């Protein structure tokens, strides 16, 4: 069976060594696509019919059962497995007890902000996430159900006893009409009996389809676990990117507030010197209020993103995660659209599940028909009985003894006529199989649409990065020139405010473009199974603060009650 490691794709996107996680090998060539199941040489590949309706091109397309198999099986050697232990750096972040329920405020008070990287996020998600554990329990349930159905191939052994032991007490009175005398006796009897039975079904028409359906359900549950594991990794990566974006919003808001404070300081100084008007001061104050609102929104989004990630990772109640790395472009997608689509068809377990649904429905149809076929079983019974005591028939005489017997034979059960119920149930299951065939087609088309959407969105986000990066550079230079013009007295505060607002909006759009690009990148890795990502080189950042950076502190804004804040003419 063919599979690719989504963990390897995510770690490759993060620019970290693949040895950092336990992952299956992934392809690294640019034009490679996942290998599919080999079709046996002795078995001809069925094609879609009729060709006149499907067209000459569709007539050469093989059918899914020929590629995936009529009853797909999970290959444990290539199937991804979730981590079972936390890495040394996050061992203290084990999930709380599943039934834990805090009842005091100090139990949920945040006491630690823990910086985490993408690899640590994935490790915590695989070990702690309760939904993944629940789906793993469903796999165990399906395995137990399969074992229960396999028990039909074994004989049954039972032991029954009606007296283990039994005691009888009483009095017997009997009148003899010939001698006109009465006879009486005491009843005091004890006994023991047991029957050992062995039975085996030689012919059971429902046994094979029931076992087949249980086996397919077990395989489907394993596929569902793999699907959920890959989806969890995708959700964890995207939640981490959302947190990085929220951190960027806070950074942009802080820089905007600093710039607004500088502008307000300059405008007030010019106003006091008599070279500026009150209007310029009001414009600077208005821009400062806008930037403070932007910062407040960023702080709220940051808190929400942190707690959303904590919920996904099921962290301890007093810990909130933070992003260890800043947002940056993680890589470039090398595979073409057609390669991505074909790889997704070969990679996605949802198609294997759809094939198994068809097989399960066919097994249910066979099981329904088996209800009106003959059932034949053989049995052997061994019985033993021991008794002792007075029967009450003859006074003073006790009887005791034992006996055993062995019985063997065959039992036949055949429902010759059931009013057509079995045939109707079988027909319903066959119709369900046909419905599942249509749903396979729908899922296949949906997978292609998902890949195409992610691919086109990735191209759009790539262009957005190009345009917004140019916009940020231009807006930054325009703001610098506007401030020089304002200080020289050849322009007004309005020009500075407008350029500052343009720079803030440009930085926000650039941050959004980078985050969306990274999300589409991990989506393509998840939806295709390809590790066709060429990682970007990590930026070299100096440890020294760049020249020209503002040192203006950003004071926290007090939280004023809404009633006071909404009061007409309120001034704070």
C-alpha positions as CSV (number, residue, x, y, z in Angstrom):
1,X,0.0,0.0,0.0
2,X,1.2,3.5,-0.8
3,X,1.6,6.2,1.8
4,X,3.6,9.4,2.4
5,X,4.6,10.9,5.7
6,X,2.7,14.1,6.5
7,X,5.0,14.6,9.5
8,X,8.0,14.7,7.3
9,X,6.3,17.3,5.1
10,X,5.5,19.5,8.0
11,X,9.0,19.2,9.5
12,X,10.5,19.9,6.1
13,X,8.3,23.0,5.8
14,X,9.5,24.1,9.2
15,X,13.1,23.9,8.1
16,X,14.0,21.4,10.7
17,X,15.9,18.1,10.3
18,X,13.7,15.1,9.5
19,X,15.5,13.1,12.2
20,X,13.8,15.2,14.8
21,X,10.6,13.1,14.5
22,X,9.8,9.5,13.8
23,X,8.4,9.6,10.3
24,X,8.3,7.3,7.3
25,X,10.4,8.1,4.3
26,X,9.0,10.6,1.9
27,X,9.8,11.3,-1.7
28,X,12.2,14.1,-2.4
29,X,12.4,14.2,-6.2
30,X,10.5,17.0,-7.9
31,X,8.5,14.9,-10.3
32,X,7.8,11.9,-8.1
33,X,4.3,10.7,-7.3
34,X,3.4,8.1,-4.7
35,X,3.5,4.5,-5.8
36,X,0.2,2.7,-6.1
37,X,-0.6,-0.9,-5.4
38,X,0.7,-3.2,-8.0
39,X,-2.0,-5.0,-10.1
40,X,-1.3,-8.7,-10.4
41,X,-0.1,-9.7,-13.9
42,X,-2.6,-12.5,-14.1
43,X,-5.6,-10.2,-13.5
44,X,-6.8,-7.9,-16.3
45,X,-7.5,-4.4,-15.3
46,X,-11.2,-3.6,-15.7
47,X,-12.1,-0.4,-17.5
48,X,-15.1,1.8,-17.4
49,X,-18.1,0.7,-19.6
50,X,-19.8,1.5,-21.8
51,X,-17.0,3.3,-23.7
52,X,-19.6,4.9,-26.0
53,X,-21.0,6.8,-23.1
54,X,-17.8,7.5,-21.2
55,X,-15.8,8.6,-24.3
56,X,-12.5,7.1,-25.7
57,X,-10.3,8.8,-23.1
58,X,-12.4,7.6,-20.1
59,X,-12.4,4.0,-21.5
60,X,-8.7,3.7,-20.8
61,X,-9.0,4.8,-17.2
62,X,-8.7,1.9,-14.7
63,X,-11.3,1.3,-12.1
64,X,-10.5,1.9,-8.4
65,X,-10.8,-1.8,-7.3
66,X,-8.1,-2.7,-9.7
67,X,-5.7,-0.1,-8.2
68,X,-6.7,0.0,-4.5
69,X,-8.0,-3.6,-4.4
70,X,-11.6,-4.8,-3.9
71,X,-11.0,-4.9,-0.2
72,X,-8.1,-2.5,0.7
73,X,-5.9,-3.3,3.6
74,X,-3.8,-1.0,5.7
75,X,0.0,-1.8,5.4
76,X,1.4,-1.3,9.0
77,X,4.9,-0.8,7.6
78,X,4.1,2.4,5.8
79,X,1.1,3.6,7.8
80,X,1.9,6.7,9.9
81,X,1.8,6.2,13.6
82,X,1.2,8.8,16.3
83,X,3.8,9.6,18.9
84,X,3.2,7.9,22.2
85,X,5.7,9.8,24.4
86,X,6.4,13.5,24.8
87,X,9.9,14.8,23.8
88,X,12.2,15.8,26.7
89,X,11.5,19.5,26.3
90,X,7.7,19.2,26.9
91,X,7.4,16.2,29.2
92,X,5.8,18.4,31.9
93,X,2.9,19.3,29.5
94,X,1.2,16.0,29.8
95,X,-2.6,16.2,29.3
96,X,-4.7,16.3,32.5
97,X,-6.9,13.4,33.5
98,X,-9.8,13.0,31.0
99,X,-12.4,13.4,33.8
100,X,-10.6,16.3,35.5
101,X,-12.9,19.2,36.3
102,X,-11.5,22.3,38.0
103,X,-13.8,23.8,40.7
104,X,-11.6,26.7,42.0
105,X,-10.4,29.9,40.2
106,X,-6.7,29.2,41.0
107,X,-6.9,25.9,39.2
108,X,-7.5,27.6,35.9
109,X,-5.4,30.7,36.5
110,X,-2.6,31.1,33.9
111,X,0.7,30.7,35.6
112,X,3.1,29.9,32.7
113,X,3.6,31.1,29.1
114,X,5.4,28.3,27.3
115,X,7.2,29.1,24.0
116,X,6.7,26.1,21.6
117,X,8.0,25.4,18.1
118,X,6.2,23.5,15.3
119,X,7.8,20.1,16.0
120,X,6.8,20.4,19.7
121,X,3.3,21.4,18.7
122,X,2.9,18.3,16.6
123,X,4.3,16.0,19.3
124,X,2.0,17.4,21.9
125,X,-1.0,17.1,19.6
126,X,-0.3,13.5,18.8
127,X,0.2,12.5,22.4
128,X,-2.4,14.7,24.2
129,X,-5.3,15.3,21.8
130,X,-8.4,13.6,23.3
131,X,-10.2,13.2,19.9
132,X,-7.4,11.2,18.5
133,X,-7.5,8.9,21.6
134,X,-11.2,8.4,21.1
135,X,-10.8,7.4,17.5
136,X,-8.0,5.0,18.6
137,X,-10.5,3.5,21.0
138,X,-12.9,3.0,18.0
139,X,-10.2,1.0,16.3
140,X,-10.0,-1.3,19.4
141,X,-13.7,-1.6,19.4
142,X,-13.7,-2.7,15.7
143,X,-11.0,-5.2,16.4
144,X,-13.0,-6.7,19.3
145,X,-16.0,-6.9,17.0
146,X,-14.0,-8.8,14.4
147,X,-12.8,-11.2,17.1
148,X,-16.4,-11.8,18.2
149,X,-17.4,-12.7,14.6
150,X,-14.4,-14.9,14.1
151,X,-15.6,-17.0,17.1
152,X,-18.3,-18.4,14.8
153,X,-15.6,-20.7,13.3
154,X,-15.0,-22.3,16.7
155,X,-17.2,-24.9,18.5
156,X,-19.1,-23.9,21.6
157,X,-18.7,-25.7,24.9
158,X,-21.3,-25.3,27.6
159,X,-21.9,-26.9,31.0
160,X,-25.5,-26.9,32.4
161,X,-26.7,-28.2,35.7
162,X,-30.2,-28.3,37.2
163,X,-29.1,-29.7,40.5
164,X,-25.7,-28.5,41.9
165,X,-26.7,-30.1,44.2
166,X,-30.4,-30.3,45.1
167,X,-32.2,-31.3,48.3
168,X,-35.8,-32.5,48.7
169,X,-37.7,-32.8,52.0
170,X,-41.3,-33.8,52.7
171,X,-43.9,-36.4,53.6
172,X,-45.7,-38.9,51.4
173,X,-49.2,-40.3,52.3
174,X,-50.8,-43.0,50.2
175,X,-54.0,-45.1,50.8
176,X,-54.4,-48.7,49.5
177,X,-58.1,-49.3,48.5
178,X,-57.7,-53.1,48.5
179,X,-56.3,-53.5,52.0
180,X,-57.8,-50.3,53.3
181,X,-54.5,-49.3,54.9
182,X,-52.6,-46.2,54.7
183,X,-48.9,-46.0,53.8
184,X,-46.8,-43.0,54.7
185,X,-43.2,-42.2,54.3
186,X,-40.7,-39.4,54.7
187,X,-39.0,-37.8,51.7
188,X,-35.4,-36.9,52.2
189,X,-33.5,-36.9,48.9
190,X,-30.4,-35.1,47.6
191,X,-28.9,-35.3,44.1
192,X,-26.5,-33.9,41.6
193,X,-26.7,-33.7,37.8
194,X,-24.7,-31.9,35.1
195,X,-24.7,-31.9,31.3
196,X,-21.7,-31.0,29.1
197,X,-22.5,-30.0,25.6
198,X,-20.3,-29.4,22.6
199,X,-21.8,-27.9,19.4
200,X,-20.2,-26.9,16.0
201,X,-21.9,-25.3,13.1
202,X,-20.9,-27.2,10.0
203,X,-23.0,-25.1,7.6
204,X,-23.7,-21.4,8.5
205,X,-24.4,-19.3,5.4
206,X,-24.2,-16.1,7.3
207,X,-20.8,-16.8,8.9
208,X,-18.5,-15.9,6.0
209,X,-20.2,-12.5,5.1
210,X,-20.5,-11.5,8.7
211,X,-16.8,-12.1,9.3
212,X,-15.9,-10.3,6.0
213,X,-18.0,-7.3,7.0
214,X,-16.4,-7.1,10.5
215,X,-12.9,-7.3,8.9
216,X,-13.7,-4.5,6.5
217,X,-15.1,-2.4,9.3
218,X,-11.9,-3.0,11.2
219,X,-9.8,-1.9,8.2
220,X,-12.1,1.1,7.8
221,X,-11.6,2.1,11.4
222,X,-7.8,1.9,11.0
223,X,-8.0,4.1,7.9
224,X,-10.1,6.6,9.8
225,X,-7.5,6.7,12.5
226,X,-4.8,7.6,9.9
227,X,-7.1,10.2,8.4
228,X,-7.8,11.8,11.8
229,X,-4.0,11.7,12.6
230,X,-3.2,13.6,9.4
231,X,-6.0,16.0,9.9
232,X,-4.8,16.7,13.5
233,X,-1.3,17.4,12.3
234,X,-2.8,19.9,9.8
235,X,-5.0,21.5,12.4
236,X,-2.0,21.9,14.8
237,X,0.2,23.4,12.1
238,X,-2.6,25.9,11.0
239,X,-3.3,26.8,14.6
240,X,0.4,27.5,15.1
241,X,0.4,29.7,12.0
242,X,-2.7,31.6,13.3
243,X,-0.8,32.2,16.5
244,X,2.2,33.6,14.6
245,X,-0.2,35.8,12.6
246,X,-1.7,37.1,15.9
247,X,1.8,37.9,17.2
248,X,2.5,39.8,14.0
249,X,-0.7,41.8,14.5
250,X,0.5,42.8,18.0
251,X,3.9,43.7,16.7
252,X,2.4,45.9,13.9
253,X,0.0,47.5,16.4
254,X,2.8,48.3,18.8
255,X,4.9,49.9,16.0
256,X,1.9,51.9,14.8
257,X,1.2,53.2,18.3
258,X,4.9,54.2,18.7
259,X,4.8,56.0,15.4
260,X,1.5,57.8,16.3
261,X,3.0,58.8,19.7
262,X,6.0,60.4,17.8
263,X,3.7,62.2,15.5
264,X,1.5,63.4,18.3
265,X,4.6,64.6,20.2
266,X,5.9,66.5,17.2
267,X,2.5,68.1,16.4
268,X,2.1,69.3,20.0
269,X,5.6,70.8,19.9
270,X,4.9,72.6,16.7
271,X,1.5,73.8,18.0
272,X,3.1,75.2,21.1
273,X,5.7,76.9,18.9
274,X,3.0,78.5,16.9
275,X,3.9,76.9,13.6
276,X,1.0,74.3,13.5
277,X,-2.7,74.4,14.1
278,X,-4.9,72.6,16.5
279,X,-6.2,70.6,13.6
280,X,-2.9,68.8,13.2
281,X,-2.9,67.9,16.8
282,X,-6.4,66.5,16.5
283,X,-5.4,64.5,13.5
284,X,-2.5,63.0,15.3
285,X,-4.7,62.1,18.3
286,X,-7.2,60.5,16.0
287,X,-4.5,58.3,14.3
288,X,-3.2,57.3,17.8
289,X,-6.7,56.2,18.8
290,X,-7.0,54.1,15.6
291,X,-3.6,52.4,16.2
292,X,-4.5,51.7,19.8
293,X,-7.7,50.0,18.6
294,X,-5.6,48.0,16.2
295,X,-3.3,47.0,19.0
296,X,-6.2,46.0,21.3
297,X,-7.7,43.9,18.5
298,X,-4.3,42.2,18.0
299,X,-3.9,41.5,21.7
300,X,-7.4,39.9,21.8
301,X,-6.7,37.8,18.7
302,X,-3.4,36.7,20.3
303,X,-5.1,35.6,23.5
304,X,-7.8,33.7,21.5
305,X,-5.2,32.0,19.3
306,X,-3.1,30.9,22.3
307,X,-6.1,29.4,24.1
308,X,-7.3,27.7,20.9
309,X,-4.0,26.1,20.5
310,X,-4.0,25.1,24.2
311,X,-7.4,23.4,23.7
312,X,-6.2,21.5,20.7
313,X,-3.1,20.3,22.5
314,X,-5.0,19.6,25.8
315,X,-2.4,21.3,27.8
316,X,-2.5,21.6,31.6
317,X,-5.0,24.2,32.8
318,X,-2.4,26.7,34.0
319,X,-0.2,26.7,30.9
320,X,-0.7,28.9,27.7
321,X,1.4,28.2,24.7
322,X,3.2,31.0,22.8
323,X,4.9,30.9,19.4
324,X,8.7,30.3,19.6
325,X,9.3,31.3,16.0
326,X,8.1,34.4,14.1
327,X,6.1,34.1,10.9
328,X,8.1,33.5,7.7
329,X,7.7,31.8,4.3
330,X,8.4,28.2,4.9
331,X,9.1,26.9,1.4
332,X,8.2,26.5,-2.3
333,X,5.9,23.8,-3.7
334,X,7.7,22.0,-6.5
335,X,5.1,19.6,-7.8
336,X,2.8,20.5,-10.7
337,X,-1.0,20.5,-10.4
338,X,-1.5,17.3,-12.4
339,X,1.2,15.5,-10.3
340,X,-0.5,16.8,-7.1
341,X,-3.9,15.5,-8.2
342,X,-2.7,12.0,-9.1
343,X,-0.7,11.8,-5.9
344,X,-3.8,12.7,-3.9
345,X,-5.8,10.0,-5.6
346,X,-3.2,7.4,-4.6
347,X,-2.6,8.8,-1.2
348,X,-5.9,9.6,0.4
349,X,-7.3,7.0,2.7
350,X,-10.9,8.3,2.2
351,X,-11.0,6.5,-1.2
352,X,-10.0,3.2,0.5
353,X,-12.8,3.8,3.0
354,X,-15.3,4.3,0.2
355,X,-14.2,1.0,-1.4
356,X,-14.6,-0.7,1.9
357,X,-18.1,0.7,2.3
358,X,-19.0,-1.0,-1.0
359,X,-17.5,-4.3,0.2
360,X,-19.4,-4.1,3.6
361,X,-22.7,-3.5,1.8
362,X,-22.1,-6.5,-0.4
363,X,-21.3,-8.7,2.6
364,X,-24.5,-7.5,4.3
365,X,-26.4,-8.5,1.2
366,X,-24.9,-12.0,1.3
367,X,-25.7,-12.3,5.0
368,X,-29.3,-11.3,4.4
369,X,-29.7,-14.1,1.8
370,X,-28.0,-16.6,4.2
371,X,-31.0,-16.3,6.5
372,X,-33.2,-18.4,4.2
373,X,-30.5,-21.1,3.6
374,X,-30.1,-24.3,5.6
375,X,-28.1,-24.3,8.8
376,X,-26.5,-27.6,9.9
377,X,-24.7,-28.2,13.2
378,X,-23.5,-31.3,15.0
379,X,-23.6,-31.7,18.8
380,X,-22.5,-34.0,21.6
381,X,-24.0,-34.1,25.1
382,X,-22.6,-35.9,28.1
383,X,-25.0,-36.1,31.1
384,X,-24.3,-37.4,34.6
385,X,-26.9,-37.8,37.5
386,X,-26.3,-38.9,41.1
387,X,-29.1,-39.3,43.7
388,X,-29.4,-40.5,47.3
389,X,-32.2,-40.7,49.9
390,X,-35.8,-41.8,50.6
391,X,-38.4,-41.4,47.9
392,X,-41.4,-41.7,50.3
393,X,-43.0,-44.6,48.5
394,X,-42.0,-47.3,51.0
395,X,-41.3,-46.3,54.5
396,X,-37.8,-47.0,55.7
397,X,-36.2,-47.9,52.4
398,X,-33.5,-45.6,51.0
399,X,-32.4,-45.6,47.4
400,X,-29.2,-44.3,45.9
401,X,-27.3,-44.5,42.6
402,X,-26.0,-42.6,39.6
403,X,-26.4,-42.7,35.8
404,X,-24.7,-41.1,32.8
405,X,-25.5,-40.9,29.1
406,X,-23.9,-39.6,25.9
407,X,-25.9,-38.2,23.1
408,X,-24.6,-37.0,19.7
409,X,-26.4,-36.0,16.5
410,X,-27.1,-33.2,14.1
411,X,-29.5,-30.3,14.0
412,X,-31.0,-28.8,10.8
413,X,-32.7,-25.4,10.6
414,X,-34.0,-24.1,7.3
415,X,-36.4,-21.1,6.9
416,X,-38.0,-22.2,3.7
417,X,-40.3,-19.2,3.3
418,X,-40.2,-15.9,5.0
419,X,-42.4,-13.8,2.8
420,X,-39.5,-12.4,0.8
421,X,-38.0,-10.5,3.8
422,X,-34.5,-11.9,3.2
423,X,-34.5,-11.1,-0.5
424,X,-35.7,-7.6,0.2
425,X,-33.0,-7.0,2.8
426,X,-30.4,-8.3,0.3
427,X,-31.7,-6.1,-2.4
428,X,-31.5,-3.1,0.0
429,X,-27.9,-3.8,0.8
430,X,-27.1,-4.1,-2.9
431,X,-28.7,-0.7,-3.5
432,X,-26.6,0.6,-0.6
433,X,-23.5,-0.7,-2.4
434,X,-24.5,1.1,-5.5
435,X,-25.0,4.3,-3.5
436,X,-21.5,3.9,-2.1
437,X,-20.2,3.7,-5.7
438,X,-21.7,7.0,-6.4
439,X,-20.3,8.5,-3.2
440,X,-16.9,7.2,-4.2
441,X,-17.2,9.3,-7.3
442,X,-18.3,12.3,-5.3
443,X,-15.4,11.9,-2.9
444,X,-12.9,11.5,-5.7
445,X,-14.1,14.7,-7.3
446,X,-14.0,16.4,-4.0
447,X,-10.4,15.4,-3.4
448,X,-9.5,16.9,-6.8
449,X,-11.3,20.1,-6.0
450,X,-9.5,20.4,-2.6
451,X,-6.1,20.0,-4.3
452,X,-6.9,22.4,-7.0
453,X,-8.3,25.0,-4.5
454,X,-5.2,24.7,-2.4
455,X,-2.9,24.9,-5.4
456,X,-4.6,28.0,-6.9
457,X,-4.8,29.7,-3.4
458,X,-1.1,29.0,-3.0
459,X,-0.3,30.8,-6.2
460,X,-2.6,33.7,-5.2
461,X,-0.9,34.0,-1.8
462,X,2.5,33.8,-3.5
463,X,1.6,36.8,-5.7
464,X,0.1,38.5,-2.6
465,X,3.5,38.2,-0.9
466,X,5.2,39.8,-3.9
467,X,2.8,42.7,-4.1
468,X,2.4,43.4,-0.4
469,X,6.2,43.2,0.2
470,X,6.7,45.9,-2.4
471,X,3.8,47.8,-0.8
472,X,5.4,47.7,2.6
473,X,8.8,49.0,1.2
474,X,7.1,51.8,-0.7
475,X,4.9,52.8,2.2
476,X,7.8,52.8,4.6
477,X,9.8,55.1,2.4
478,X,6.8,57.3,1.8
479,X,6.3,57.7,5.5
480,X,9.9,58.7,6.0
481,X,9.7,61.3,3.3
482,X,6.4,62.6,4.7
483,X,8.0,63.1,8.1
484,X,10.9,64.9,6.6
485,X,8.6,67.2,4.7
486,X,6.5,67.8,7.8
487,X,9.6,68.7,9.9
488,X,10.7,71.0,7.1
489,X,7.3,72.7,7.2
490,X,6.4,72.0,3.6
491,X,3.4,69.7,4.3
492,X,0.8,69.1,7.0
493,X,0.2,66.4,9.6
494,X,-2.5,64.9,7.4
495,X,0.1,63.6,4.9
496,X,2.0,62.0,7.7
497,X,-1.1,60.4,9.1
498,X,-2.2,59.1,5.8
499,X,1.2,57.5,5.0
500,X,1.4,56.0,8.4
501,X,-2.1,54.4,8.0
502,X,-1.0,53.1,4.5
503,X,2.1,51.5,6.1
504,X,0.1,49.8,8.8
505,X,-2.4,48.4,6.3
506,X,0.4,47.2,4.1
507,X,2.1,45.4,6.9
508,X,-1.2,43.7,8.0
509,X,-1.8,42.5,4.4
510,X,1.8,41.2,4.1
511,X,1.4,39.3,7.4
512,X,-1.9,37.8,6.2
513,X,-0.4,36.8,2.9
514,X,2.5,34.9,4.6
515,X,0.2,33.1,7.0
516,X,-2.2,32.1,4.2
517,X,0.7,30.9,2.1
518,X,2.0,28.7,4.8
519,X,-1.5,27.3,5.5
520,X,-2.0,26.4,1.8
521,X,1.5,24.8,1.8
522,X,0.7,22.4,4.6
523,X,-2.7,21.8,3.1
524,X,-1.2,20.6,-0.1
525,X,1.2,18.3,1.8
526,X,-1.8,16.9,3.7
527,X,-4.0,16.5,0.7
528,X,-1.4,15.0,-1.7
529,X,1.0,13.2,0.6
530,X,3.9,14.7,-1.3
531,X,6.9,16.3,0.4
532,X,7.6,18.5,-2.6
533,X,8.6,21.5,-0.5
534,X,11.9,23.3,-1.0
535,X,12.5,25.0,2.3
536,X,13.5,28.6,2.4
537,X,16.8,29.5,3.9
538,X,16.5,30.9,7.5
539,X,16.9,34.6,7.7
540,X,20.1,35.9,9.3
541,X,19.1,38.3,12.0
542,X,21.5,40.5,13.9
543,X,21.5,40.5,17.7
544,X,21.9,44.2,17.7
545,X,18.9,46.5,17.5
546,X,18.7,48.1,14.1
547,X,19.5,51.8,13.9
548,X,16.6,54.1,13.6
549,X,14.3,51.9,15.7
550,X,11.9,53.8,17.9
551,X,12.4,53.6,21.7
552,X,9.1,55.2,22.5
553,X,7.4,53.0,25.1
554,X,3.9,51.8,24.5
555,X,1.9,52.3,27.7
556,X,-1.0,49.8,28.3
557,X,-4.4,51.4,27.8
558,X,-6.6,51.1,30.9
559,X,-9.8,49.1,30.5
560,X,-12.6,51.6,31.1
561,X,-16.2,50.2,31.8
562,X,-18.3,50.2,28.6
563,X,-21.0,52.4,30.2
564,X,-18.5,55.2,30.9
565,X,-16.8,54.7,27.5
566,X,-20.1,55.1,25.7
567,X,-21.2,58.2,27.6
568,X,-21.7,61.2,25.4
569,X,-18.7,63.6,25.6
570,X,-16.6,61.3,27.8
571,X,-13.0,62.3,28.0
572,X,-10.4,60.0,29.5
